[in-house]
Amino acid sequence: MSSPRINNKYCLPIIKSARAEVQAAIQANIDRFRFFEVWLDYIDDLDPGFAATLVGLYPHRLVMVFRRQNLEPMRMAPGTRLEMISTLARKQVLVDFDVSTQTEEITQAQSARLSLKTILSYHNYSLTPSDTELRSLTHRMEDWGAHIMKFSTYCSIQRDALRLLSLLIDLREGGHRSIILGMGKHGVITRVFGTLWGNEMVFAPVDAGSRSAPGQITVDKLDSIMQALG
């Protein structure tokens, strides 16, 4: 049986406690995923140069995340975070900042005139805000110079998923690159149609236990859906 073909939108979330485990996860899946999302704050033996070293090995294929799941408090000291962010300036990597909890990092990076390719993201694990608030957040991200705008919110009802997909279409038609994803059972559909309708990437773990957010579809299931839809 032939190996699965790499999908240009698949991103593997990687939450590991050791640097060697991160590199092993990337190498084991290098021929199936286009992108790899590395959650740095979970790595116990992290050193300031690790992120830059990893980018040197896998340019154009990494997303660096400094926060924790569910927006829990970060372990990494602010000074260490800024030092690591500085090493990523002008590198071929995307750095993900949450606009609700990481405004300090965003403003510090801008004050230092660091040349970073950013995913400015908004996460809400409880609900999907009103359309007015979502649009207001897009303006905020645009003012901050987001390379990609990302929204990941919990869908309490089916209509929340429809509103997120509408936001995706609006951003795409406005010339903005984006990742719009719904969490929870009602948000699953956004991961399918979002992939088809313009999302820059879709996060697809290798198994349910490796999910970085509720509602993520495993890569095998996503493959089956995409093949069925042609």
NURO-95469 format. One line per field, with one value per atom (N, C-alpha, C): atom name; z, y, x; residue number from 0. Coordinates in nm, 2 decimals. Each point is the difference from the previous one (the first is absolute). Layout:
BEGIN
atom c(CA,...) $
zz c(Z,...) $
yy c(Y,...) $
xx c(X,...) $
n c(NUM,...) $
//
This chain:
BEGIN
atom c(N,CA,C,N,CA,C,N,CA,C,N,CA,C,N,CA,C,N,CA,C,N,CA,C,N,CA,C,N,CA,C,N,CA,C,N,CA,C,N,CA,C,N,CA,C,N,CA,C,N,CA,C,N,CA,C,N,CA,C,N,CA,C,N,CA,C,N,CA,C,N,CA,C,N,CA,C,N,CA,C,N,CA,C,N,CA,C,N,CA,C,N,CA,C,N,CA,C,N,CA,C,N,CA,C,N,CA,C,N,CA,C,N,CA,C,N,CA,C,N,CA,C,N,CA,C,N,CA,C,N,CA,C,N,CA,C,N,CA,C,N,CA,C,N,CA,C,N,CA,C,N,CA,C,N,CA,C,N,CA,C,N,CA,C,N,CA,C,N,CA,C,N,CA,C,N,CA,C,N,CA,C,N,CA,C,N,CA,C,N,CA,C,N,CA,C,N,CA,C,N,CA,C,N,CA,C,N,CA,C,N,CA,C,N,CA,C,N,CA,C,N,CA,C,N,CA,C,N,CA,C,N,CA,C,N,CA,C,N,CA,C,N,CA,C,N,CA,C,N,CA,C,N,CA,C,N,CA,C,N,CA,C,N,CA,C,N,CA,C,N,CA,C,N,CA,C,N,CA,C,N,CA,C,N,CA,C,N,CA,C,N,CA,C,N,CA,C,N,CA,C,N,CA,C,N,CA,C,N,CA,C,N,CA,C,N,CA,C,N,CA,C,N,CA,C,N,CA,C,N,CA,C,N,CA,C,N,CA,C,N,CA,C,N,CA,C,N,CA,C,N,CA,C,N,CA,C,N,CA,C,N,CA,C,N,CA,C,N,CA,C,N,CA,C,N,CA,C,N,CA,C,N,CA,C,N,CA,C,N,CA,C,N,CA,C,N,CA,C,N,CA,C,N,CA,C,N,CA,C,N,CA,C,N,CA,C,N,CA,C,N,CA,C,N,CA,C,N,CA,C,N,CA,C,N,CA,C,N,CA,C,N,CA,C,N,CA,C,N,CA,C,N,CA,C,N,CA,C,N,CA,C,N,CA,C,N,CA,C,N,CA,C,N,CA,C,N,CA,C,N,CA,C,N,CA,C,N,CA,C,N,CA,C,N,CA,C,N,CA,C,N,CA,C,N,CA,C,N,CA,C,N,CA,C,N,CA,C,N,CA,C,N,CA,C,N,CA,C,N,CA,C,N,CA,C,N,CA,C,N,CA,C,N,CA,C,N,CA,C,N,CA,C,N,CA,C,N,CA,C,N,CA,C,N,CA,C,N,CA,C,N,CA,C,N,CA,C,N,CA,C,N,CA,C,N,CA,C,N,CA,C,N,CA,C,N,CA,C,N,CA,C,N,CA,C,N,CA,C,N,CA,C,N,CA,C,N,CA,C,N,CA,C,N,CA,C,N,CA,C,N,CA,C,N,CA,C,N,CA,C,N,CA,C,N,CA,C,N,CA,C,N,CA,C,N,CA,C,N,CA,C,N,CA,C,N,CA,C,N,CA,C,N,CA,C,N,CA,C,N,CA,C,N,CA,C,N,CA,C,N,CA,C,N,CA,C,N,CA,C,N,CA,C,N,CA,C,N,CA,C,N,CA,C,N,CA,C,N,CA,C,N,CA,C,N,CA,C,N,CA,C,N,CA,C,N,CA,C,N,CA,C,N,CA,C,N,CA,C,N,CA,C,N,CA,C,N,CA,C,N,CA,C,N,CA,C,N,CA,C,N,CA,C,N,CA,C,N,CA,C,N,CA,C,N,CA,C,N,CA,C,N,CA,C,N,CA,C,N,CA,C,N,CA,C) $
zz c(0.00,0.00,0.00,-0.09,0.00,0.12,0.03,0.11,-0.03,0.10,-0.02,-0.06,-0.09,-0.07,0.10,0.00,0.08,-0.04,0.10,-0.03,0.04,-0.10,0.02,0.11,0.06,0.11,0.14,0.00,0.13,0.09,0.12,0.10,0.12,0.04,0.12,0.12,0.10,0.13,0.08,0.06,0.07,0.14,0.10,0.14,0.07,0.01,0.06,0.11,0.09,0.11,-0.02,-0.11,-0.03,-0.14,-0.02,-0.13,-0.10,0.05,-0.09,-0.05,0.09,-0.04,-0.10,0.01,-0.10,-0.14,0.00,-0.13,-0.06,0.09,-0.04,-0.06,0.06,-0.06,-0.13,-0.02,-0.13,-0.11,0.04,-0.10,-0.04,0.10,-0.03,-0.09,-0.01,-0.08,-0.11,-0.03,-0.09,-0.14,-0.04,-0.13,-0.01,0.11,0.00,0.03,0.08,0.04,-0.06,-0.04,-0.05,0.11,0.11,0.11,0.13,0.10,0.13,0.10,0.09,0.11,0.13,0.04,0.11,0.13,0.10,0.12,0.10,-0.01,0.07,0.15,0.06,0.15,0.07,-0.08,0.07,0.00,-0.07,-0.01,0.13,0.07,0.13,-0.02,-0.10,-0.02,-0.11,0.00,-0.10,0.02,-0.11,0.02,-0.10,0.02,-0.09,-0.14,-0.04,-0.14,-0.07,0.07,-0.06,-0.11,0.01,-0.10,-0.13,0.01,-0.12,-0.06,0.08,-0.06,-0.08,0.06,-0.06,-0.14,0.00,-0.12,-0.11,0.04,-0.09,-0.07,0.08,-0.06,-0.08,0.03,-0.07,-0.04,-0.08,-0.04,-0.07,0.02,-0.06,0.04,0.10,0.04,0.14,0.08,0.14,0.05,0.10,0.07,0.15,0.05,0.14,0.09,0.11,0.09,0.14,0.06,0.14,0.11,-0.03,0.10,0.04,0.09,0.04,-0.04,0.01,-0.03,0.09,-0.05,0.08,0.06,-0.06,0.04,0.15,0.04,0.14,0.01,0.12,0.02,-0.05,-0.06,-0.06,0.11,-0.02,0.09,-0.04,-0.12,-0.05,0.04,0.06,0.04,-0.11,0.02,-0.11,-0.07,0.08,-0.07,-0.09,0.05,-0.09,-0.12,0.01,-0.12,-0.10,0.05,-0.09,-0.07,0.08,-0.06,-0.11,0.02,-0.10,-0.12,0.03,-0.12,-0.08,0.06,-0.07,-0.09,0.04,-0.08,-0.13,0.00,-0.12,-0.10,0.03,-0.09,-0.13,-0.11,-0.14,-0.03,0.08,-0.03,-0.08,-0.07,-0.08,0.09,0.09,0.10,0.03,0.04,0.05,0.15,0.06,0.15,0.03,0.09,0.03,0.14,0.00,0.12,0.02,0.12,0.03,0.04,-0.07,0.02,0.14,0.07,0.13,0.11,-0.01,0.11,-0.03,-0.12,-0.04,-0.06,0.04,-0.05,0.04,0.11,0.05,-0.10,-0.04,-0.10,-0.13,-0.05,-0.12,0.00,0.10,0.01,0.01,0.08,0.02,-0.14,-0.07,-0.13,-0.10,0.01,-0.09,0.05,0.13,0.05,-0.04,0.00,-0.03,-0.16,-0.07,-0.15,-0.05,0.07,-0.05,-0.12,-0.10,-0.12,0.01,0.04,0.02,-0.09,-0.04,-0.07,0.11,0.02,0.11,-0.04,0.08,0.01,0.12,-0.02,0.12,0.02,0.12,0.02,0.11,0.00,0.10,0.04,0.13,0.05,0.10,-0.01,0.10,0.02,0.11,0.03,0.06,0.01,0.06,-0.10,-0.10,-0.09,-0.12,-0.10,-0.12,0.02,0.00,0.03,-0.12,0.03,-0.10,-0.13,-0.11,-0.13,0.02,0.07,0.02,0.07,0.10,0.08,-0.09,-0.08,-0.09,-0.10,-0.06,-0.10,0.07,0.12,0.07,0.03,0.03,0.02,-0.13,-0.12,-0.12,-0.03,0.03,-0.01,0.09,0.12,0.09,-0.05,-0.05,-0.06,-0.12,-0.08,-0.12,0.04,0.10,0.04,0.06,0.05,0.05,-0.10,-0.13,-0.11,0.00,0.03,-0.01,-0.14,0.00,-0.13,-0.03,0.11,-0.01,0.12,-0.02,0.11,0.04,0.13,0.04,0.11,-0.02,0.10,0.03,0.13,0.04,0.12,-0.02,0.11,0.01,0.12,0.03,-0.06,-0.07,-0.07,0.09,0.07,0.08,-0.08,-0.11,-0.09,-0.14,-0.09,-0.14,-0.07,0.04,-0.06,0.02,0.12,0.02,-0.10,-0.05,-0.10,-0.13,-0.03,-0.13,0.01,0.12,0.01,-0.02,0.05,-0.02,-0.15,-0.07,-0.14,-0.08,0.04,-0.06,0.02,0.12,0.02,-0.09,-0.01,-0.09,-0.14,-0.05,-0.14,-0.01,0.10,0.00,-0.01,0.09,0.00,-0.13,-0.05,-0.13,-0.11,-0.01,-0.10,0.02,0.12,0.03,-0.02,-0.04,-0.03,0.12,0.11,0.12,0.01,0.04,0.03,0.14,0.02,0.13,0.02,0.13,0.05,0.09,-0.04,0.08,0.04,0.13,0.05,0.12,0.00,0.11,0.09,0.13,0.09,0.04,0.06,0.04,-0.12,0.04,-0.11,-0.11,0.04,-0.10,-0.09,0.04,-0.07,-0.10,0.01,-0.09,-0.15,-0.03,-0.15,-0.05,0.09,-0.05,-0.04,0.06,-0.04,-0.13,-0.04,-0.14,-0.10,0.01,-0.10,0.01,0.12,0.00,-0.08,0.00,-0.08,-0.15,-0.04,-0.14,-0.04,0.09,-0.04,0.03,0.04,0.00,0.12,0.11,0.11,-0.04,0.06,-0.03,0.04,0.11,0.05,0.09,0.02,0.09,0.09,0.13,0.10,0.01,-0.03,0.00,0.07,0.13,0.07,-0.05,0.03,-0.05,0.08,0.12,0.07,0.10,0.05,0.08,0.13,0.05,0.12,-0.02,-0.13,-0.02,-0.04,0.01,-0.03,0.08,-0.06,0.07,0.03,-0.06,0.02,-0.02,0.07,-0.02,-0.14,-0.06,-0.14,-0.11,0.03,-0.11,-0.05,-0.13,-0.07,-0.02,0.02,-0.02,-0.15,-0.03,-0.14,-0.09,0.06,-0.08,-0.03,0.09,-0.02,-0.10,0.02,-0.09,-0.14,-0.02,-0.13,-0.06,0.07,-0.05,-0.05,0.08,-0.03,-0.13,-0.01,-0.11,-0.13,0.01,-0.11,-0.05,0.10,-0.04,-0.07,0.04,-0.05,-0.13,-0.03,-0.13,0.01) $
yy c(-0.12,0.12,0.12,0.10,0.12,0.09,0.08,0.10,0.11,0.05,0.11,0.12,0.07,0.12,0.12,0.08,0.12,0.09,0.06,0.09,0.14,0.10,0.13,0.08,-0.05,0.08,-0.07,-0.13,-0.07,0.05,0.03,0.04,-0.09,-0.06,-0.09,0.07,0.00,0.07,-0.09,0.05,-0.07,0.05,-0.07,0.03,-0.11,0.03,-0.10,0.06,-0.08,0.05,0.00,-0.05,0.00,0.04,0.07,0.04,-0.11,-0.11,-0.12,-0.05,0.00,-0.05,0.09,0.13,0.09,-0.03,-0.01,-0.03,-0.14,-0.09,-0.14,0.01,0.08,0.01,0.06,0.10,0.07,-0.10,-0.06,-0.09,-0.12,-0.05,-0.12,0.04,0.13,0.04,0.10,0.01,0.11,-0.02,-0.12,-0.03,0.00,0.04,0.00,0.14,0.08,0.13,0.11,0.10,0.12,0.09,0.00,0.09,-0.08,0.06,-0.06,0.11,-0.01,0.10,-0.05,0.08,-0.04,0.08,-0.06,0.07,0.00,0.11,0.01,-0.01,0.06,0.01,-0.14,-0.10,-0.14,-0.07,0.05,-0.07,0.03,-0.11,0.01,0.04,-0.05,0.03,0.10,0.10,0.11,0.09,0.04,0.10,0.11,0.12,0.12,-0.02,-0.08,-0.02,-0.11,-0.08,-0.11,0.03,0.10,0.04,0.04,0.08,0.04,-0.11,-0.09,-0.12,-0.09,-0.01,-0.09,0.07,0.13,0.07,-0.02,-0.01,-0.02,-0.14,-0.10,-0.13,-0.01,0.07,-0.01,0.14,0.07,0.14,-0.01,0.11,0.01,-0.10,-0.08,-0.11,0.00,0.10,0.00,0.12,-0.03,0.10,-0.01,0.11,0.00,0.06,-0.07,0.04,0.01,0.11,0.03,-0.02,-0.01,-0.01,-0.15,-0.02,-0.13,-0.03,-0.12,-0.03,0.06,0.03,0.07,0.13,0.06,0.13,0.00,-0.11,-0.01,0.08,0.04,0.08,-0.07,0.08,-0.06,-0.02,-0.10,-0.02,0.08,0.02,0.07,0.15,0.05,0.13,0.10,0.12,0.10,0.03,0.01,0.04,-0.11,-0.13,-0.11,-0.01,0.03,0.00,0.10,0.12,0.11,-0.04,-0.06,-0.04,-0.10,-0.10,-0.10,0.06,0.09,0.06,0.08,0.07,0.08,-0.09,-0.13,-0.09,-0.04,0.02,-0.04,0.11,0.12,0.12,-0.04,0.04,-0.02,-0.15,-0.09,-0.14,-0.05,-0.11,-0.05,-0.09,0.07,-0.06,0.09,-0.06,0.07,0.00,0.11,0.01,0.04,-0.08,0.01,0.08,0.11,0.08,0.01,-0.03,0.02,0.15,0.06,0.15,0.03,-0.10,0.03,-0.01,-0.10,-0.03,0.04,0.03,0.02,0.14,0.10,0.13,0.06,-0.05,0.05,-0.04,-0.13,-0.05,0.07,0.02,0.07,0.14,0.08,0.14,0.00,-0.09,0.00,-0.03,-0.10,-0.03,0.11,0.08,0.11,0.12,0.02,0.10,-0.03,-0.12,-0.04,-0.01,0.02,0.00,-0.14,-0.10,-0.14,-0.03,-0.05,-0.04,-0.15,-0.01,-0.13,-0.03,-0.12,-0.04,-0.05,0.07,-0.04,-0.06,-0.09,-0.04,0.07,0.10,0.06,-0.07,-0.06,-0.09,0.05,-0.05,0.03,-0.14,-0.03,-0.13,0.03,-0.08,0.01,-0.14,-0.06,-0.14,-0.01,0.11,0.00,0.03,0.09,0.04,0.06,0.03,0.08,0.14,0.10,0.14,0.04,0.11,0.06,0.04,0.01,0.04,0.13,0.09,0.14,-0.01,-0.09,-0.01,-0.08,-0.09,-0.07,0.09,0.09,0.09,0.10,0.04,0.10,-0.06,-0.13,-0.07,-0.01,-0.02,0.00,0.13,0.12,0.13,0.01,-0.05,0.01,-0.08,-0.12,-0.08,0.06,0.07,0.06,0.12,0.08,0.11,-0.05,-0.12,-0.05,-0.07,0.00,-0.05,-0.16,-0.06,-0.15,-0.05,-0.10,-0.07,-0.09,-0.06,-0.09,0.03,0.01,0.02,-0.14,-0.03,-0.13,0.02,-0.07,0.00,-0.14,-0.04,-0.13,0.02,-0.03,0.03,-0.12,-0.01,-0.11,0.03,-0.10,0.01,-0.07,0.08,-0.05,-0.06,0.06,-0.04,0.00,-0.06,-0.01,0.13,0.10,0.13,0.07,-0.03,0.05,-0.04,-0.13,-0.05,0.07,0.03,0.08,0.14,0.06,0.14,0.00,-0.11,0.00,-0.02,-0.09,-0.02,0.13,0.07,0.13,0.10,0.00,0.08,-0.04,-0.13,-0.05,0.05,0.00,0.04,0.15,0.08,0.14,0.04,-0.07,0.03,-0.04,-0.11,-0.05,0.10,0.04,0.10,0.14,0.03,0.12,-0.01,-0.11,-0.02,-0.03,-0.05,-0.03,-0.15,-0.04,-0.14,-0.04,-0.11,-0.03,-0.15,-0.03,-0.13,0.01,-0.05,0.01,-0.14,-0.03,-0.13,0.00,-0.08,-0.02,-0.11,0.01,-0.10,-0.07,-0.12,-0.07,-0.07,-0.08,-0.09,0.09,0.11,0.09,0.07,0.00,0.07,-0.09,-0.13,-0.09,0.03,0.04,0.03,0.11,0.09,0.11,-0.05,-0.11,-0.05,-0.07,-0.05,-0.05,0.10,0.09,0.10,0.11,0.03,0.10,-0.05,-0.13,-0.05,0.02,-0.02,0.01,0.15,0.09,0.13,0.11,-0.04,0.10,0.01,-0.09,0.01,-0.03,0.07,-0.02,-0.13,-0.05,-0.14,-0.05,-0.13,-0.07,-0.09,0.01,-0.08,-0.14,-0.10,-0.14,-0.09,-0.04,-0.09,-0.14,-0.08,-0.13,-0.09,0.03,-0.07,0.09,-0.04,0.08,0.05,-0.08,0.04,0.11,0.03,0.10,0.14,0.01,0.12,0.12,0.11,0.13,0.08,-0.03,0.07,-0.09,0.02,-0.09,0.02,-0.11,0.01,-0.03,-0.01,-0.03,-0.14,-0.02,-0.13,-0.06,-0.13,-0.07,0.00,-0.01,0.01,-0.11,-0.12,-0.11,0.03,0.05,0.03,0.12,0.10,0.11,-0.04,-0.08,-0.06,-0.07,-0.08,-0.07,0.10,0.10,0.10,0.07,0.05,0.08,-0.09,-0.13,-0.08,-0.03,-0.01,-0.02,0.12,0.12,0.13,0.03,-0.07,0.02,0.12) $
xx c(0.08,-0.08,0.09,-0.04,0.08,-0.02,0.10,-0.01,-0.10,-0.07,-0.09,0.07,-0.06,0.06,-0.01,0.10,0.00,-0.11,-0.07,-0.10,0.05,-0.02,0.06,-0.06,-0.11,-0.06,0.01,0.04,0.00,0.11,-0.03,0.09,-0.01,0.11,0.01,0.03,-0.10,0.03,0.10,0.10,0.10,0.02,-0.05,0.01,0.09,0.12,0.10,0.08,0.05,0.08,0.15,0.04,0.15,0.03,0.11,0.04,0.01,0.06,0.02,-0.13,-0.10,-0.14,-0.06,0.02,-0.05,0.06,0.13,0.07,-0.04,-0.02,-0.04,-0.14,-0.09,-0.14,0.00,0.08,0.01,0.06,0.11,0.06,-0.09,-0.07,-0.09,-0.11,-0.04,-0.11,0.03,0.13,0.04,-0.05,-0.04,-0.05,-0.15,-0.07,-0.15,-0.05,0.07,-0.05,0.08,-0.07,0.07,0.06,-0.07,0.03,0.01,0.08,0.01,-0.01,-0.10,-0.02,0.07,0.10,0.08,-0.04,-0.05,-0.04,0.12,0.08,0.13,-0.01,-0.11,0.00,-0.02,-0.02,-0.01,0.13,0.10,0.13,0.08,0.03,0.07,0.15,0.06,0.15,0.02,-0.10,0.01,0.12,0.07,0.10,-0.03,0.05,-0.04,0.03,0.10,0.03,-0.07,-0.09,-0.06,-0.09,-0.08,-0.10,0.07,0.10,0.08,0.07,0.05,0.07,-0.10,-0.12,-0.10,-0.05,-0.01,-0.03,0.10,0.13,0.11,-0.02,-0.05,-0.02,-0.12,-0.10,-0.13,-0.06,0.07,-0.05,-0.13,-0.08,-0.13,-0.11,0.03,-0.09,-0.04,0.04,-0.02,-0.09,-0.08,-0.08,0.05,0.05,0.04,-0.10,-0.04,-0.10,0.06,-0.02,0.06,-0.10,-0.13,-0.10,-0.03,-0.10,-0.03,-0.15,-0.04,-0.14,-0.10,-0.12,-0.10,0.04,0.11,0.05,0.04,0.05,0.06,0.12,0.04,0.12,0.12,0.09,0.12,0.11,0.08,0.11,0.13,0.02,0.12,0.00,0.11,0.01,-0.02,-0.05,-0.02,0.13,0.11,0.13,0.05,-0.02,0.04,-0.09,-0.13,-0.08,0.04,0.03,0.04,0.14,0.09,0.13,-0.02,-0.09,-0.03,-0.07,-0.09,-0.07,0.10,0.09,0.10,0.09,0.03,0.08,-0.08,-0.13,-0.08,-0.02,0.05,-0.01,0.07,-0.07,0.05,0.02,-0.05,0.01,-0.13,0.01,-0.11,-0.09,-0.07,-0.09,-0.12,-0.11,-0.11,0.00,-0.03,-0.01,-0.14,-0.06,-0.14,-0.01,-0.07,-0.03,-0.15,-0.05,-0.14,-0.02,-0.10,-0.01,-0.07,-0.05,-0.06,0.10,0.09,0.09,0.15,0.03,0.14,0.03,-0.08,0.02,0.14,0.05,0.13,0.11,-0.01,0.10,-0.02,-0.12,-0.02,0.05,-0.03,0.05,0.15,0.06,0.14,0.07,-0.05,0.06,-0.01,-0.11,-0.02,0.10,0.01,0.09,0.14,0.04,0.13,0.02,-0.11,0.00,0.05,-0.05,0.04,-0.08,0.07,-0.07,-0.05,-0.12,-0.06,-0.12,-0.02,-0.12,-0.09,-0.11,-0.09,-0.13,-0.05,-0.14,-0.05,-0.09,-0.06,-0.13,-0.02,-0.11,-0.09,-0.12,-0.10,-0.06,0.01,-0.06,-0.11,-0.10,-0.11,-0.05,0.02,-0.03,-0.14,-0.07,-0.14,-0.11,0.03,-0.11,0.06,-0.09,0.04,-0.06,0.08,-0.05,-0.09,-0.06,-0.09,0.07,-0.07,0.06,0.07,-0.06,0.06,0.14,0.01,0.12,0.11,-0.05,0.10,0.06,-0.09,0.05,0.10,-0.04,0.09,0.14,0.00,0.13,0.08,-0.07,0.08,0.06,-0.06,0.06,0.12,-0.01,0.11,0.12,-0.03,0.11,0.06,-0.08,0.05,0.09,-0.04,0.08,0.14,0.00,0.13,0.08,-0.05,0.08,0.00,-0.11,-0.01,0.03,0.09,0.03,-0.12,-0.05,-0.12,-0.09,-0.13,-0.09,-0.06,0.00,-0.06,-0.10,-0.11,-0.11,-0.03,0.00,-0.04,-0.09,-0.13,-0.10,-0.09,-0.06,-0.09,-0.14,-0.05,-0.13,-0.11,-0.08,-0.10,-0.12,-0.03,-0.11,0.05,-0.08,0.05,0.02,-0.09,0.01,0.14,0.06,0.13,0.10,-0.01,0.09,-0.03,-0.12,-0.03,0.05,0.00,0.05,0.15,0.07,0.14,0.04,-0.08,0.03,-0.03,-0.10,-0.03,0.12,0.06,0.11,0.12,0.02,0.11,-0.02,-0.12,-0.03,0.03,-0.05,0.02,0.15,0.08,0.14,0.07,-0.04,0.06,-0.03,-0.13,-0.04,0.07,0.03,0.07,0.15,0.05,0.14,0.09,-0.07,0.08,0.02,0.12,0.02,-0.05,-0.06,-0.06,-0.01,-0.03,-0.03,-0.12,-0.11,-0.12,-0.05,0.00,-0.04,-0.09,-0.10,-0.09,0.04,-0.02,0.03,-0.13,0.00,-0.11,-0.07,-0.11,-0.06,-0.06,-0.06,-0.06,0.10,0.13,0.10,0.07,-0.02,0.08,-0.02,-0.12,-0.02,0.08,0.05,0.08,0.14,0.04,0.13,0.00,-0.12,-0.01,-0.02,-0.10,-0.03,0.10,0.06,0.11,0.12,0.03,0.11,-0.03,-0.13,-0.04,-0.01,-0.04,-0.04,0.11,0.12,0.10,0.09,-0.02,0.09,0.14,0.10,0.14,0.05,-0.06,0.04,-0.11,0.00,-0.09,0.08,-0.03,0.08,-0.06,0.08,-0.04,0.09,-0.03,0.09,0.00,0.10,0.00,-0.09,-0.04,-0.10,-0.08,-0.11,-0.08,0.07,0.09,0.07,0.10,0.03,0.10,-0.06,-0.13,-0.07,0.05,0.01,0.04,-0.12,-0.11,-0.13,-0.12,-0.11,-0.12,-0.05,-0.04,-0.06,0.09,0.13,0.10,-0.03,0.01,-0.02,0.13,0.02,0.12,0.04,0.12,0.05,-0.06,-0.02,-0.05,-0.15,-0.08,-0.14,-0.01,0.09,-0.01,0.04,0.09,0.04,-0.12,-0.07,-0.12,-0.10,-0.03,-0.10,0.04,0.12,0.05,-0.01,0.04,0.00,-0.15,-0.09,-0.14,-0.06,0.05,-0.05,0.07,0.11,0.07,0.09) $
n c(0,0,0,1,1,1,2,2,2,3,3,3,4,4,4,5,5,5,6,6,6,7,7,7,8,8,8,9,9,9,10,10,10,11,11,11,12,12,12,13,13,13,14,14,14,15,15,15,16,16,16,17,17,17,18,18,18,19,19,19,20,20,20,21,21,21,22,22,22,23,23,23,24,24,24,25,25,25,26,26,26,27,27,27,28,28,28,29,29,29,30,30,30,31,31,31,32,32,32,33,33,33,34,34,34,35,35,35,36,36,36,37,37,37,38,38,38,39,39,39,40,40,40,41,41,41,42,42,42,43,43,43,44,44,44,45,45,45,46,46,46,47,47,47,48,48,48,49,49,49,50,50,50,51,51,51,52,52,52,53,53,53,54,54,54,55,55,55,56,56,56,57,57,57,58,58,58,59,59,59,60,60,60,61,61,61,62,62,62,63,63,63,64,64,64,65,65,65,66,66,66,67,67,67,68,68,68,69,69,69,70,70,70,71,71,71,72,72,72,73,73,73,74,74,74,75,75,75,76,76,76,77,77,77,78,78,78,79,79,79,80,80,80,81,81,81,82,82,82,83,83,83,84,84,84,85,85,85,86,86,86,87,87,87,88,88,88,89,89,89,90,90,90,91,91,91,92,92,92,93,93,93,94,94,94,95,95,95,96,96,96,97,97,97,98,98,98,99,99,99,100,100,100,101,101,101,102,102,102,103,103,103,104,104,104,105,105,105,106,106,106,107,107,107,108,108,108,109,109,109,110,110,110,111,111,111,112,112,112,113,113,113,114,114,114,115,115,115,116,116,116,117,117,117,118,118,118,119,119,119,120,120,120,121,121,121,122,122,122,123,123,123,124,124,124,125,125,125,126,126,126,127,127,127,128,128,128,129,129,129,130,130,130,131,131,131,132,132,132,133,133,133,134,134,134,135,135,135,136,136,136,137,137,137,138,138,138,139,139,139,140,140,140,141,141,141,142,142,142,143,143,143,144,144,144,145,145,145,146,146,146,147,147,147,148,148,148,149,149,149,150,150,150,151,151,151,152,152,152,153,153,153,154,154,154,155,155,155,156,156,156,157,157,157,158,158,158,159,159,159,160,160,160,161,161,161,162,162,162,163,163,163,164,164,164,165,165,165,166,166,166,167,167,167,168,168,168,169,169,169,170,170,170,171,171,171,172,172,172,173,173,173,174,174,174,175,175,175,176,176,176,177,177,177,178,178,178,179,179,179,180,180,180,181,181,181,182,182,182,183,183,183,184,184,184,185,185,185,186,186,186,187,187,187,188,188,188,189,189,189,190,190,190,191,191,191,192,192,192,193,193,193,194,194,194,195,195,195,196,196,196,197,197,197,198,198,198,199,199,199,200,200,200,201,201,201,202,202,202,203,203,203,204,204,204,205,205,205,206,206,206,207,207,207,208,208,208,209,209,209,210,210,210,211,211,211,212,212,212,213,213,213,214,214,214,215,215,215,216,216,216,217,217,217,218,218,218,219,219,219,220,220,220,221,221,221,222,222,222,223,223,223,224,224,224,225,225,225,226,226,226,227,227,227,228,228,228,229,229,229) $
//
